Amino acid sequence: MAGFERFSSPLTYAEHKFIDGTPCDGRGAFPVGSVIKFEIDAPANAKNARLIVLSDESGHVSELEMAQNGRAFSITVDLSCDGPFATGLYFYKYVFTAPDGVFEMHRRASDYGEEIDYAKDGFDCAFQLLVYKKRKKYPEYMKNAVMYQIFPDRFYSSGKTKLRGDAVRQYPGEVPIYPERGKRFLNNNFYLGDLWGVAQKLDYLSSLGVNIIYLNPIFKAYSNHRYDTGDYMHVDEMLGGDKALSHLIKQAKRRGIRIILDGVFNHTGADSVYFNKNGNYDSVGAYQSKSSPYYKWYNFKKFPDDYECWWGFKSLPRVMCDLKEYREFICGKDGVIRTYLKKGVSGWRLDVADELSDDFLASLKDAAVSEKDDAVVIGEVWEDATNKFSYGARRKYFQGAELDGVMNYPCRGAIINYLKNGDYLGLISTLRRIYGNYPPESAKMCMNILGTHDTERVLTALCGISSDEKSKAELAEIKLGENERKRGIKLLKMAFLLISTLPGVPCIYYGDEAGMEGYGDPLCRGFFPWDAQNDDIAEWFRAVAKIKRTDEILAEGDLNIRFADSDICCIERTLGDTATVSVANRSEKTYEFSCRAVDLLSGKGGDVFSIEPLSAAIFKIKRDDSYVVYEKIKREE
């Protein structure tokens, strides 16, 4: 078939999948040392073919002759330092000669996002290949993990901590204070949630299936969000201080729950032991004197008031992360990374990873895995992490030295847009691109999110009105109507099932399982409604999380999009001769199929199953029978 392209070898194997006969680009990431076979079916009159390879890092172009066998052309390549494919990112295409001219084979846009096409020149639509180094020890606990993100001030208050003198008290049920136009917004309003409180709710989290807690920043800071670090070496007193963290780690470990911290290393607070703009610390900060030991950490354009800061916020002076002294402070033997790993945390989520250099990220990762060989490092990256271009450079996140995983924002957006608007083309294209481009090991360690502290609440995103051209004051008053909320809850259940059955770690943003609403920061950061939880959503999350925690196929299986249109989608994971098939029906009609299967949500086996309107289901099926579900749904279209 013209346009079909395949990798294969005794060491690795990946084949282009088919969706309604349309080729897709399949797997595009292999570990260094693999031997892969590039193969194409060319037009019948093709006389010869070459594989043209562009190294993204060096710009070097290699031309490799392909062997012909009938209409097929192929070449086997060793992905090693001695060949054209050493560790790095590459783009490639095929060039073949026919009686009517010389043509290139590459990708082009199609109804399903991408398909193979022929063109005359250029690498704009070339295939992508990432050659990466595998880490020595894989964090096995990530395979069947369920993560829970907690904004510490907003989860639960133990009553053990006191409000700081210059802070403003807020109470459960109150809308978070939001900025008004023309007024200074200090972010100094606190609900007094603390780490003692998180420890008191560990049994609740365990009941949800959670075995990893990701904490937003906990270090001493002025603001409630604590992205303006005041002192990396101490937990904020309003969160219970260092003792509360030690207690939480100990109690979590007893329940098999790991803790991951938020690392903010691109900037500090202006009100910090390092900068000390307000003179609140005993140290001599960089703002106070050029003789400060921290002065070189910052980029002063004109001392002391004109300095580089994060996105123009003067409260967040930017740190020179490649400075030797700063890197030693963060990544050294007694640095921040190792100190907290020694205390018992299991890894780090890195804030604004694209603003940290590749060298800094590599040093941080090395420090983490040297201290704890199964530590995990996850970056805040909003785009495709294999080819992201930022600040004038292509990033190397997934080439093996930097990040284990990233926050899966692309798939979040695609799932929400599909369930809300029926955009199945975007869903297919995004899933194929992300899981085709990512190394399988990296895909399994990505945080599969539906909402975070930086986004709208998922219920609001699924069914709320647009926030465009509306003030925070207006958005604070908007709530879902009864019918909107009922529909939104159904869509939320579907979204959580889909995000949980993709490769990666489903991550629950605190309160989503309770039915919290809210537009963007700070309205998405309300206090957990302990007295007004939605038990229906929570029970669904528990049931899905249980499957994720126990199903071997969801931990290790290959991914395939069996079918998707504006009404329904089927996503398959396969391992050996068994398949796990997830079905989300966003339409108003019922779909039925006949096939021997087990409904994993109910635990019941049978031969006939129905997928009701606005619902989702997940089945265990023999791999050879899984097409029955797909074909039946397709015929009903």
C-alpha positions as CSV (number, residue, x, y, z in Angstrom):
1,M,0.0,0.0,0.0
2,A,1.5,3.3,-1.0
3,G,2.3,5.5,1.9
4,F,2.7,2.7,4.5
5,E,5.8,2.9,6.6
6,R,7.1,0.5,9.2
7,F,9.8,0.0,11.8
8,S,10.8,-3.5,12.8
9,S,13.8,-5.4,14.1
10,P,14.6,-8.3,16.4
11,L,15.2,-5.8,19.2
12,T,12.4,-3.4,18.8
13,Y,9.1,-3.5,16.9
14,A,6.6,-0.8,16.1
15,E,4.1,-0.7,13.2
16,H,2.0,2.1,11.9
17,K,-1.5,1.6,13.2
18,F,-4.6,2.0,11.0
19,I,-7.7,4.1,11.7
20,D,-10.3,3.5,9.0
21,G,-7.5,2.6,6.7
22,T,-5.6,5.8,7.3
23,P,-1.9,5.3,8.2
24,C,-0.6,7.1,11.3
25,D,2.9,7.6,12.3
26,G,3.2,5.0,15.1
27,R,6.1,4.8,17.4
28,G,8.8,7.4,16.9
29,A,11.1,6.9,20.0
30,F,13.7,4.1,20.5
31,P,16.5,3.6,23.0
32,V,20.0,4.0,21.8
33,G,21.4,0.7,20.8
34,S,18.2,-0.5,19.1
35,V,18.3,-1.8,15.6
36,I,15.3,-0.7,13.5
37,K,14.2,-1.3,10.0
38,F,12.8,1.5,7.9
39,E,10.5,0.1,5.2
40,I,8.2,1.8,2.6
41,D,5.8,0.6,-0.1
42,A,6.6,2.9,-3.0
43,P,4.6,3.4,-6.2
44,A,5.0,0.5,-8.6
45,N,7.2,2.5,-11.0
46,A,9.7,3.7,-8.4
47,K,13.3,2.9,-9.4
48,N,15.2,3.7,-6.2
49,A,14.7,5.2,-2.8
50,R,16.8,7.0,-0.2
51,L,16.3,7.7,3.5
52,I,17.2,11.4,4.2
53,V,17.9,12.1,7.8
54,L,18.3,15.6,9.4
55,S,20.0,15.8,12.8
56,D,18.1,18.5,14.7
57,E,21.1,19.3,16.9
58,S,23.9,19.5,14.4
59,G,21.9,20.3,11.2
60,H,23.8,17.5,9.4
61,V,21.9,15.7,6.7
62,S,22.6,12.0,5.9
63,E,21.4,10.2,2.8
64,L,21.1,6.4,3.0
65,E,20.4,4.1,0.1
66,M,17.5,1.7,0.6
67,A,17.4,-1.8,-0.8
68,Q,14.6,-2.8,-3.1
69,N,12.4,-5.9,-3.0
70,G,9.6,-5.5,-5.5
71,R,7.7,-2.4,-4.5
72,A,9.2,-2.4,-1.0
73,F,12.3,-0.4,-0.1
74,S,14.0,-0.9,3.2
75,I,17.1,-0.2,5.3
76,T,18.2,-1.5,8.7
77,V,19.9,1.1,10.9
78,D,21.8,0.6,14.2
79,L,20.9,3.4,16.6
80,S,24.3,3.9,18.1
81,C,26.9,6.6,18.5
82,D,28.7,5.3,15.4
83,G,25.8,5.7,13.0
84,P,23.6,8.6,11.7
85,F,21.3,8.1,14.7
86,A,23.2,8.8,17.9
87,T,21.2,10.0,21.0
88,G,19.1,13.0,19.9
89,L,16.2,14.2,17.9
90,Y,15.9,13.6,14.1
91,F,13.6,14.3,11.3
92,Y,13.6,12.0,8.2
93,K,11.8,11.5,4.9
94,Y,12.0,9.2,1.9
95,V,13.1,10.3,-1.5
96,F,12.4,8.1,-4.5
97,T,12.9,8.3,-8.2
98,A,10.2,7.5,-10.7
99,P,9.9,8.0,-14.5
100,D,7.8,11.2,-13.9
101,G,10.2,12.8,-11.4
102,V,11.8,12.8,-8.0
103,F,9.4,12.7,-5.0
104,E,9.5,12.9,-1.2
105,M,7.4,10.8,1.1
106,H,6.4,12.6,4.4
107,R,3.4,13.4,6.5
108,R,0.5,15.8,5.7
109,A,-2.6,17.0,7.4
110,S,-5.7,14.8,7.0
111,D,-9.1,14.2,8.5
112,Y,-7.4,12.1,11.2
113,G,-4.6,14.6,11.9
114,E,-1.8,13.2,9.8
115,E,-1.2,10.8,6.9
116,I,1.6,10.1,4.6
117,D,1.9,12.2,1.4
118,Y,4.3,12.9,-1.4
119,A,5.9,16.3,-2.0
120,K,8.9,18.0,-3.6
121,D,11.2,19.3,-0.9
122,G,11.7,20.4,2.7
123,F,11.6,18.8,6.2
124,D,8.5,20.7,7.4
125,C,6.3,17.6,7.5
126,A,9.0,15.0,8.0
127,F,8.7,12.0,10.3
128,Q,10.2,12.4,13.7
129,L,12.5,10.0,15.5
130,L,13.9,10.4,19.1
131,V,16.8,8.3,20.1
132,Y,17.1,8.3,23.9
133,K,19.0,6.7,26.8
134,K,17.0,4.6,29.2
135,R,17.5,5.2,32.9
136,K,19.2,2.5,34.9
137,K,16.4,1.9,37.3
138,Y,12.7,2.5,36.4
139,P,10.5,3.7,39.3
140,E,8.2,0.7,39.3
141,Y,5.7,2.4,41.6
142,M,4.8,4.7,38.7
143,K,3.3,1.9,36.5
144,N,0.0,1.5,38.4
145,A,0.1,4.8,40.3
146,V,-2.7,7.2,41.0
147,M,-1.6,10.7,42.0
148,Y,-3.4,13.4,43.9
149,Q,-2.4,17.1,43.7
150,I,-2.9,19.2,46.9
151,F,-2.7,23.0,47.1
152,P,-1.6,22.8,50.8
153,D,-3.4,25.9,52.1
154,R,-6.7,24.8,50.6
155,F,-7.1,21.1,51.5
156,Y,-7.7,20.6,55.2
157,S,-6.9,22.5,58.4
158,S,-5.8,20.7,61.5
159,G,-6.3,23.7,63.6
160,K,-2.7,23.5,64.9
161,T,-1.3,26.4,63.0
162,K,-1.7,30.1,63.4
163,L,-2.2,33.0,61.0
164,R,0.9,35.1,60.3
165,G,0.5,38.7,61.5
166,D,0.4,40.3,58.1
167,A,-1.9,37.7,56.5
168,V,-5.6,37.8,55.8
169,R,-7.8,34.9,57.1
170,Q,-10.3,33.2,54.8
171,Y,-12.8,30.5,55.7
172,P,-14.2,27.4,54.0
173,G,-17.0,28.3,51.7
174,E,-15.6,31.8,50.9
175,V,-14.5,32.5,47.3
176,P,-10.7,33.0,47.2
177,I,-9.8,36.7,47.1
178,Y,-9.1,37.7,43.5
179,P,-7.4,40.8,42.1
180,E,-9.4,43.8,41.3
181,R,-8.4,46.1,38.5
182,G,-6.1,48.9,39.5
183,K,-5.4,47.5,43.0
184,R,-2.4,45.6,44.2
185,F,-3.0,41.9,44.7
186,L,-0.9,40.5,47.5
187,N,-1.9,36.8,47.6
188,N,-1.7,37.0,51.4
189,N,-5.1,35.4,52.1
190,F,-5.0,32.0,53.8
191,Y,-7.5,29.3,54.7
192,L,-4.9,27.7,57.0
193,G,-4.8,24.3,55.5
194,D,-1.7,22.6,56.6
195,L,0.4,19.4,56.3
196,W,-0.9,18.1,59.7
197,G,-4.3,18.3,58.0
198,V,-3.1,16.4,54.9
199,A,-1.9,13.7,57.3
200,Q,-5.3,13.5,58.9
201,K,-6.9,12.8,55.5
202,L,-4.5,10.1,54.4
203,D,-7.1,7.4,54.9
204,Y,-9.5,9.3,52.7
205,L,-6.9,9.6,50.0
206,S,-6.0,5.9,50.3
207,S,-9.7,5.1,49.8
208,L,-9.5,6.9,46.5
209,G,-6.7,4.6,45.4
210,V,-4.1,7.3,45.7
211,N,-0.5,6.2,46.2
212,I,1.3,9.4,45.3
213,I,0.6,12.9,46.7
214,Y,2.0,15.8,44.7
215,L,2.2,18.9,47.0
216,N,2.3,22.4,45.6
217,P,5.1,24.5,47.2
218,I,5.5,24.0,50.9
219,F,8.6,26.0,51.7
220,K,8.5,29.2,53.7
221,A,7.2,32.0,51.6
222,Y,5.1,35.2,51.8
223,S,2.2,34.2,49.5
224,N,-0.5,31.5,49.8
225,H,0.7,29.8,46.6
226,R,4.3,29.8,47.8
227,Y,5.9,30.0,44.4
228,D,7.8,32.9,45.8
229,T,10.2,30.8,47.9
230,G,11.5,32.5,51.0
231,D,13.6,29.7,52.4
232,Y,14.1,26.4,50.6
233,M,15.5,24.7,53.7
234,H,12.4,25.1,55.9
235,V,8.7,24.2,55.5
236,D,6.4,27.2,56.1
237,E,5.3,27.5,59.7
238,M,1.6,28.1,58.6
239,L,1.8,24.6,57.0
240,G,3.2,23.1,60.3
241,G,6.9,23.5,59.6
242,D,9.5,20.8,59.2
243,K,7.9,18.6,61.9
244,A,4.6,18.5,59.9
245,L,6.4,17.3,56.8
246,S,8.3,14.6,58.6
247,H,5.0,13.5,60.2
248,L,3.2,13.4,56.9
249,I,6.0,11.4,55.2
250,K,6.0,8.9,58.0
251,Q,2.2,8.5,58.1
252,A,2.0,8.3,54.3
253,K,4.7,5.6,54.1
254,R,2.6,3.5,56.5
255,R,-0.2,3.5,53.9
256,G,2.0,3.0,50.9
257,I,1.7,6.6,49.8
258,R,4.7,8.5,48.4
259,I,5.2,12.3,48.5
260,I,6.4,14.4,45.6
261,L,7.4,18.1,46.1
262,D,7.0,21.1,43.9
263,G,10.4,22.6,43.1
264,V,10.5,26.3,42.1
265,F,14.1,26.9,41.0
266,N,13.8,29.5,38.3
267,H,13.0,32.3,40.7
268,T,12.8,33.0,44.4
269,G,10.6,35.5,46.3
270,A,11.7,39.1,46.7
271,D,10.8,38.6,50.3
272,S,13.3,35.8,50.9
273,V,16.5,35.0,52.8
274,Y,18.3,35.2,49.5
275,F,16.9,38.5,48.1
276,N,15.5,40.1,51.3
277,K,13.9,43.1,49.6
278,N,11.7,43.8,52.6
279,G,14.4,43.2,55.3
280,N,12.3,40.5,57.0
281,Y,15.2,38.1,57.3
282,D,18.4,38.3,59.3
283,S,20.6,37.6,56.3
284,V,22.1,40.2,54.0
285,G,20.2,39.6,50.8
286,A,21.1,40.4,47.2
287,Y,18.8,43.4,47.1
288,Q,20.5,44.9,50.2
289,S,24.2,44.6,49.2
290,K,26.4,43.7,46.3
291,S,28.6,41.9,48.9
292,S,25.7,39.5,49.7
293,P,26.6,35.8,49.1
294,Y,23.5,35.7,47.0
295,Y,24.1,38.8,44.9
296,K,25.5,36.8,41.9
297,W,22.3,34.6,41.9
298,Y,20.3,37.5,40.3
299,N,20.6,39.6,37.2
300,F,20.6,43.3,38.2
301,K,20.3,45.6,35.3
302,K,20.6,48.6,37.7
303,F,21.2,47.8,41.3
304,P,19.0,47.5,43.4
305,D,15.6,48.1,41.9
306,D,16.0,47.1,38.2
307,Y,16.4,43.4,38.1
308,E,15.3,40.5,36.0
309,C,12.1,38.8,37.3
310,W,9.7,36.2,36.2
311,W,7.2,37.5,33.7
312,G,7.6,41.0,35.0
313,F,6.5,40.3,38.6
314,K,8.8,42.2,40.9
315,S,8.0,39.9,43.7
316,L,9.6,37.0,41.8
317,P,13.3,37.9,41.0
318,R,14.7,35.4,38.5
319,V,17.7,33.2,39.5
320,M,20.7,32.6,37.3
321,C,20.3,28.8,37.3
322,D,23.6,28.1,35.6
323,L,25.6,29.9,38.2
324,K,27.9,27.4,39.8
325,E,27.1,28.5,43.4
326,Y,23.4,28.3,42.8
327,R,23.5,25.0,41.1
328,E,25.6,23.6,44.0
329,F,23.0,25.0,46.5
330,I,20.2,23.1,44.6
331,C,21.9,20.0,43.3
332,G,25.0,19.6,45.4
333,K,25.7,16.9,48.1
334,D,23.9,18.9,50.8
335,G,21.6,20.7,48.3
336,V,17.9,21.1,48.3
337,I,17.2,18.1,46.0
338,R,19.1,15.6,48.1
339,T,18.1,17.0,51.5
340,Y,14.4,16.3,50.9
341,L,15.0,13.0,49.3
342,K,16.9,12.0,52.4
343,K,13.9,13.2,54.4
344,G,11.8,10.6,52.6
345,V,10.1,12.3,49.6
346,S,10.1,10.3,46.4
347,G,10.7,13.0,43.7
348,W,10.1,16.4,42.3
349,R,7.7,18.2,40.0
350,L,9.7,21.2,38.5
351,D,7.9,24.5,38.0
352,V,8.4,26.2,34.6
353,A,10.9,23.6,33.4
354,D,11.3,25.3,30.1
355,E,12.9,28.3,31.9
356,L,15.6,26.1,33.4
357,S,18.5,25.2,31.2
358,D,19.2,21.7,29.9
359,D,22.4,21.6,31.9
360,F,20.6,22.6,35.1
361,L,17.9,20.0,34.5
362,A,20.6,17.3,33.9
363,S,22.4,18.2,37.1
364,L,19.1,18.1,39.1
365,K,18.2,14.7,37.6
366,D,21.6,13.3,38.4
367,A,21.4,14.6,42.0
368,A,18.0,13.0,42.4
369,V,18.8,9.5,41.1
370,S,22.2,9.5,42.7
371,E,20.5,10.1,46.1
372,K,17.6,7.7,45.5
373,D,17.8,5.5,42.5
374,D,14.0,5.3,42.0
375,A,13.4,9.0,42.5
376,V,11.2,10.6,39.8
377,V,11.6,14.0,38.2
378,I,8.6,15.5,36.4
379,G,8.5,18.8,34.6
380,E,5.9,21.4,34.0
381,V,5.8,21.4,30.2
382,W,2.6,22.3,28.4
383,E,3.5,21.1,24.9
384,D,5.0,18.0,23.2
385,A,8.1,17.5,25.3
386,T,10.1,15.7,22.6
387,N,10.3,18.7,20.2
388,K,9.5,21.8,22.3
389,F,11.4,24.9,21.2
390,S,11.7,27.6,23.8
391,Y,14.0,30.6,24.4
392,G,15.8,30.0,21.2
393,A,16.6,26.4,21.7
394,R,15.2,22.9,21.1
395,R,14.8,21.2,24.5
396,K,16.2,17.8,25.3
397,Y,13.8,16.8,28.1
398,F,13.3,13.1,27.0
399,Q,16.7,12.2,25.6
400,G,17.5,10.5,28.9
401,A,19.4,13.0,31.1
402,E,16.7,15.4,32.2
403,L,13.0,14.6,32.9
404,D,11.3,11.3,33.5
405,G,7.9,12.7,32.6
406,V,5.9,15.9,32.2
407,M,2.4,17.2,32.9
408,N,0.2,15.9,30.1
409,Y,-1.5,19.1,29.1
410,P,-1.9,18.2,25.4
411,C,-4.0,15.1,26.2
412,R,-6.0,17.1,28.8
413,G,-6.9,19.7,26.3
414,A,-7.8,17.1,23.6
415,I,-10.1,15.0,26.0
416,I,-11.9,18.1,27.3
417,N,-12.4,19.5,23.8
418,Y,-13.6,16.1,22.6
419,L,-16.1,15.6,25.4
420,K,-17.3,19.2,25.3
421,N,-17.3,19.9,21.5
422,G,-17.0,16.5,19.8
423,D,-13.6,17.2,18.3
424,Y,-12.6,13.7,17.6
425,L,-10.0,14.7,15.0
426,G,-8.1,16.7,17.6
427,L,-8.4,13.8,20.0
428,I,-7.0,11.3,17.5
429,S,-4.2,13.6,16.3
430,T,-3.1,14.5,19.8
431,L,-3.1,11.0,21.2
432,R,-1.2,9.7,18.1
433,R,1.3,12.5,18.3
434,I,2.0,12.4,22.0
435,Y,2.2,8.6,22.4
436,G,4.0,8.2,19.1
437,N,6.6,10.8,19.9
438,Y,7.2,10.0,23.6
439,P,9.5,7.2,24.8
440,P,7.2,4.5,26.3
441,E,9.0,4.9,29.6
442,S,8.4,8.6,29.6
443,A,4.8,8.2,28.6
444,K,4.2,6.0,31.6
445,M,5.6,8.6,34.0
446,C,3.6,11.6,32.7
447,M,1.0,13.2,35.0
448,N,-2.3,12.7,33.2
449,I,-4.2,15.7,34.4
450,L,-7.7,17.1,34.0
451,G,-7.1,20.2,36.0
452,T,-4.4,21.9,38.0
453,H,-3.9,25.1,40.1
454,D,-3.2,26.8,36.7
455,T,-6.3,25.9,34.9
456,E,-10.1,26.0,35.2
457,R,-11.7,23.3,37.3
458,V,-12.5,20.4,35.0
459,L,-16.3,20.6,35.6
460,T,-16.2,24.3,34.7
461,A,-14.0,23.6,31.6
462,L,-16.4,20.9,30.4
463,C,-19.7,22.7,30.8
464,G,-19.1,26.3,31.9
465,I,-19.5,29.4,29.7
466,S,-16.5,31.0,28.2
467,S,-14.4,33.2,30.5
468,D,-13.4,35.5,27.6
469,E,-13.7,39.2,28.3
470,K,-15.0,38.6,31.8
471,S,-13.5,40.0,35.0
472,K,-12.5,37.9,37.9
473,A,-15.3,39.5,39.8
474,E,-17.8,38.3,37.2
475,L,-16.3,34.9,37.0
476,A,-16.4,34.5,40.8
477,E,-20.2,34.7,40.7
478,I,-20.8,32.2,37.8
479,K,-21.9,28.8,38.8
480,L,-23.1,25.9,36.7
481,G,-26.9,25.6,36.4
482,E,-28.6,22.3,37.6
483,N,-28.8,20.8,34.1
484,E,-25.3,22.0,33.2
485,R,-23.9,20.5,36.3
486,K,-25.6,17.1,35.8
487,R,-24.2,16.9,32.3
488,G,-20.8,18.1,33.5
489,I,-20.6,15.3,36.1
490,K,-21.3,12.7,33.4
491,L,-18.7,14.2,31.2
492,L,-16.2,14.4,34.1
493,K,-16.7,10.7,34.8
494,M,-16.0,9.9,31.1
495,A,-12.9,12.2,31.2
496,F,-11.4,10.5,34.3
497,L,-11.9,7.1,32.8
498,L,-10.2,8.1,29.5
499,I,-7.3,9.9,31.2
500,S,-6.8,6.9,33.6
501,T,-6.7,4.3,30.9
502,L,-4.1,6.1,28.7
503,P,-0.4,5.4,29.4
504,G,0.7,7.6,32.3
505,V,-0.3,8.4,35.9
506,P,-3.9,9.8,36.4
507,C,-3.6,12.9,38.6
508,I,-6.6,14.1,40.6
509,Y,-6.6,17.8,41.4
510,Y,-7.8,18.1,44.9
511,G,-11.6,18.6,45.1
512,D,-12.4,17.5,41.5
513,E,-13.7,14.3,42.9
514,A,-15.9,16.4,45.2
515,G,-17.4,18.3,42.3
516,M,-15.6,21.6,42.8
517,E,-16.1,24.4,40.2
518,G,-14.1,27.5,39.4
519,Y,-12.5,29.5,36.6
520,G,-8.8,30.2,36.4
521,D,-6.4,31.2,39.2
522,P,-7.3,32.0,41.9
523,L,-10.9,30.8,41.5
524,C,-9.8,27.2,40.9
525,R,-8.1,27.2,44.3
526,G,-11.0,27.2,46.7
527,F,-11.1,25.3,50.0
528,F,-12.0,21.6,49.8
529,P,-15.8,21.3,50.5
530,W,-15.7,18.7,53.2
531,D,-19.3,19.3,54.2
532,A,-20.6,19.3,50.6
533,Q,-18.9,16.5,48.7
534,N,-20.4,14.8,45.7
535,D,-20.2,11.2,46.6
536,D,-21.3,10.0,43.2
537,I,-18.2,11.5,41.5
538,A,-15.9,10.2,44.3
539,E,-17.3,6.7,44.0
540,W,-16.6,6.7,40.3
541,F,-13.1,7.9,40.8
542,R,-12.5,5.1,43.4
543,A,-13.8,2.5,41.0
544,V,-11.7,3.7,38.1
545,A,-8.6,4.1,40.3
546,K,-9.0,0.6,41.5
547,I,-8.8,-0.7,37.9
548,K,-5.8,1.5,37.2
549,R,-4.0,0.3,40.3
550,T,-4.6,-3.4,39.6
551,D,-4.8,-3.9,35.8
552,E,-1.5,-5.1,34.2
553,I,-2.5,-4.1,30.8
554,L,-3.0,-0.4,31.8
555,A,0.5,-0.6,33.3
556,E,2.3,-2.1,30.4
557,G,0.0,-2.4,27.4
558,D,0.4,-0.9,24.0
559,L,-2.1,1.9,23.0
560,N,-4.3,1.9,19.9
561,I,-7.2,4.2,19.1
562,R,-9.8,1.8,17.8
563,F,-12.5,4.2,16.7
564,A,-13.5,7.8,17.3
565,D,-16.1,10.1,15.9
566,S,-18.1,13.0,17.3
567,D,-20.3,10.6,19.3
568,I,-18.2,7.9,20.7
569,C,-14.6,6.8,21.0
570,C,-12.9,3.4,21.7
571,I,-9.3,3.3,23.1
572,E,-7.6,0.0,23.4
573,R,-4.6,-1.2,25.4
574,T,-3.2,-4.6,24.6
575,L,-0.7,-7.0,26.2
576,G,-0.2,-10.5,24.9
577,D,-3.5,-11.9,23.8
578,T,-5.7,-9.7,26.0
579,A,-7.1,-6.2,25.5
580,T,-8.6,-3.6,27.8
581,V,-11.0,-1.4,25.8
582,S,-12.3,1.9,27.1
583,V,-15.4,3.4,25.5
584,A,-16.8,6.9,26.0
585,N,-20.2,7.7,24.6
586,R,-20.9,11.4,24.5
587,S,-24.0,11.0,22.4
588,E,-27.7,10.7,23.4
589,K,-28.1,7.2,22.1
590,T,-27.3,3.8,23.4
591,Y,-24.6,1.5,21.8
592,E,-24.8,-2.2,22.1
593,F,-22.3,-4.9,21.2
594,S,-22.2,-8.7,21.5
595,C,-18.9,-10.1,22.6
596,R,-17.6,-12.2,25.5
597,A,-16.1,-9.7,27.9
598,V,-15.8,-8.6,31.5
599,D,-17.1,-5.2,32.5
600,L,-14.3,-4.1,34.8
601,L,-16.4,-1.5,36.6
602,S,-19.0,-4.0,37.7
603,G,-16.8,-7.0,37.6
604,K,-19.5,-8.9,35.7
605,G,-18.8,-11.0,32.6
606,G,-21.3,-11.5,29.8
607,D,-21.9,-11.7,26.1
608,V,-24.0,-8.5,25.5
609,F,-23.2,-5.1,26.7
610,S,-24.7,-1.6,26.4
611,I,-23.0,1.8,26.6
612,E,-25.7,4.3,27.7
613,P,-25.8,7.9,26.6
614,L,-23.2,10.2,28.3
615,S,-21.4,7.3,29.9
616,A,-18.2,5.4,29.8
617,A,-17.2,1.8,30.3
618,I,-14.1,-0.3,30.3
619,F,-14.0,-4.0,29.3
620,K,-11.5,-6.8,29.4
621,I,-11.6,-8.8,26.1
622,K,-9.6,-11.3,24.2
623,R,-7.4,-9.4,21.9
624,D,-8.7,-11.2,18.8
625,D,-12.2,-10.3,19.8
626,S,-11.7,-6.6,20.5
627,Y,-12.5,-5.6,16.9
628,V,-16.1,-6.8,17.5
629,V,-16.7,-3.8,19.7
630,Y,-15.2,-1.4,17.2
631,E,-17.0,-2.9,14.2
632,K,-20.4,-3.0,15.9
633,I,-20.0,0.7,17.0
634,K,-18.8,1.6,13.5
635,R,-21.8,-0.1,11.8
636,E,-24.3,1.7,14.1
637,E,-22.9,5.0,12.8
